[in-house]
């Protein structure tokens, strides 16, 4: 079984896995980074969203062998103390209902704010394609706007 050295959350971590093992399962089962969730397994729902060189990807759809030297950031790496402006806005606005999809939602939102610091509702809707079965999309949109305001206020 091949051994992979992965750059995850600013650290080099190693894992042994079959080449076709999805990154999601390497993160969860081999590296014990369980914040990234399994949802659909086919890249549609977004529960498994992580950053791949700063871009949001569905980690269930990329084999570990394709990661190479690329930098991966999971929800655990978004902020050390849970004080990223998005995490704070999520708490302030009580965004989560069941919470299952929220790690993926946060990672997609963080990538959006990095590329578009003050997004419109239309830009948010276009970028955040993750599924929330509880229907928290309106609160997610409000939290993204709140986080954008907090970043601009600093």
C-alpha positions as CSV (number, residue, x, y, z in Angstrom):
1,X,0.0,0.0,0.0
2,X,1.4,3.4,-1.0
3,X,2.4,6.0,1.6
4,X,1.4,9.6,1.0
5,X,2.9,12.8,2.6
6,X,0.1,15.3,2.6
7,X,0.1,19.0,3.4
8,X,-3.0,19.4,5.6
9,X,-3.8,22.4,7.7
10,X,-0.2,23.6,7.5
11,X,1.4,20.4,8.6
12,X,2.9,17.5,6.7
13,X,1.0,14.3,7.6
14,X,1.5,10.8,6.3
15,X,-1.0,8.1,5.5
16,X,-1.0,4.7,3.9
17,X,-3.9,4.1,1.6
18,X,-4.8,2.6,-1.8
19,X,-4.2,5.1,-4.6
20,X,-7.9,5.3,-5.4
21,X,-9.0,6.0,-1.8
22,X,-11.0,9.3,-1.8
23,X,-9.2,12.1,0.1
24,X,-12.3,12.3,2.4
25,X,-11.6,8.9,3.8
26,X,-7.9,9.5,4.2
27,X,-8.7,12.7,6.2
28,X,-11.3,11.0,8.3
29,X,-10.0,7.4,8.7
30,X,-6.3,7.8,8.5
31,X,-5.6,11.3,9.8
32,X,-8.5,11.5,12.3
33,X,-9.8,14.8,10.9
34,X,-13.4,14.0,11.2
35,X,-14.9,17.5,10.8
36,X,-15.2,16.9,7.0
37,X,-18.4,14.9,6.6
38,X,-19.5,12.2,4.2
39,X,-22.7,13.1,2.5
40,X,-23.4,11.6,-0.9
41,X,-20.1,10.2,-2.1
42,X,-20.6,11.6,-5.6
43,X,-19.5,15.2,-5.2
44,X,-23.1,16.7,-5.2
45,X,-23.9,17.7,-1.7
46,X,-20.8,19.5,-0.5
47,X,-20.7,18.1,3.0
48,X,-17.1,17.0,2.3
49,X,-15.8,20.4,1.0
50,X,-12.2,21.2,1.8
51,X,-9.8,23.7,0.3
52,X,-7.3,22.5,-2.3
53,X,-4.7,25.2,-2.8
54,X,-7.4,27.7,-1.6
55,X,-10.1,26.4,-3.9
56,X,-13.2,24.5,-2.6
57,X,-13.3,20.9,-3.7
58,X,-15.5,17.9,-2.9
59,X,-13.0,15.6,-1.1
60,X,-15.1,12.5,-1.8
61,X,-14.4,13.0,-5.5
62,X,-10.6,13.2,-5.5
63,X,-8.3,10.2,-5.0
64,X,-5.5,10.6,-2.5
65,X,-3.0,9.8,-5.3
66,X,-4.1,13.1,-7.1
67,X,-3.3,15.3,-4.1
68,X,0.5,15.4,-4.6
69,X,2.1,18.5,-3.0
70,X,-1.1,20.6,-3.1
71,X,-2.2,22.2,0.2
72,X,-5.3,20.9,1.8
73,X,-7.2,22.9,4.5
74,X,-10.1,21.2,6.4
75,X,-12.6,22.7,8.8
76,X,-10.2,22.0,11.6
77,X,-7.6,24.2,9.8
78,X,-10.0,27.1,9.1
79,X,-9.0,28.7,12.4
80,X,-7.1,27.5,15.4
81,X,-9.7,28.7,18.0
82,X,-12.9,28.7,16.0
83,X,-12.7,32.5,15.7
84,X,-12.8,32.8,11.9
85,X,-15.2,35.6,11.0
86,X,-17.5,33.0,9.4
87,X,-17.5,30.8,12.4
88,X,-18.3,33.7,14.6
89,X,-21.2,34.8,12.3
90,X,-22.5,31.3,12.2
91,X,-22.7,31.3,16.0
92,X,-24.2,34.8,16.2
93,X,-26.9,34.1,13.7
94,X,-27.6,30.6,15.0
95,X,-27.1,29.2,11.4
96,X,-26.9,25.5,12.2
97,X,-29.9,23.4,12.6
98,X,-28.8,19.7,12.5
99,X,-25.3,21.0,11.7
100,X,-24.2,18.0,9.5
101,X,-23.5,20.0,6.4
102,X,-22.1,23.1,8.1
103,X,-18.4,22.3,7.9
104,X,-18.7,22.0,4.1
105,X,-20.9,25.2,4.0
106,X,-18.2,27.1,6.0
107,X,-15.4,25.9,3.8
108,X,-17.3,26.9,0.6
109,X,-18.1,30.3,2.2
110,X,-14.5,30.9,3.3
111,X,-13.3,30.2,-0.3
112,X,-16.0,32.6,-1.6
113,X,-15.0,35.4,0.8
114,X,-11.3,35.0,-0.1
115,X,-12.1,35.5,-3.8
116,X,-15.0,37.9,-3.4
117,X,-14.6,39.9,-0.1
118,X,-18.1,41.5,-0.3
119,X,-20.3,39.2,-2.3
120,X,-23.9,39.9,-3.4
121,X,-26.7,37.5,-2.8
122,X,-26.4,36.3,-6.3
123,X,-22.7,35.6,-6.0
124,X,-23.3,33.7,-2.7
125,X,-26.1,31.7,-4.3
126,X,-23.9,30.9,-7.3
127,X,-20.9,29.9,-5.2
128,X,-22.5,28.0,-2.3
129,X,-24.0,25.0,-4.1
130,X,-23.8,22.8,-1.0
131,X,-27.0,21.2,0.0
132,X,-28.6,21.9,3.4
133,X,-31.6,19.6,3.9
134,X,-32.7,21.7,7.0
135,X,-33.2,24.8,4.8
136,X,-30.7,27.1,6.5
137,X,-29.7,28.7,3.2
138,X,-31.2,32.1,4.2
139,X,-29.2,32.2,7.5
140,X,-26.1,31.0,5.7
141,X,-26.4,34.0,3.3
142,X,-26.9,36.4,6.2
143,X,-23.9,34.9,8.0
144,X,-21.7,35.3,4.9
145,X,-22.7,39.0,4.7
146,X,-22.1,39.5,8.4
147,X,-18.6,37.9,8.2
148,X,-17.8,40.1,5.2
149,X,-18.8,43.2,7.2
150,X,-16.6,42.1,10.1
151,X,-13.6,41.6,7.9
152,X,-14.1,45.0,6.4
153,X,-14.5,46.6,9.8
154,X,-11.0,45.5,11.0
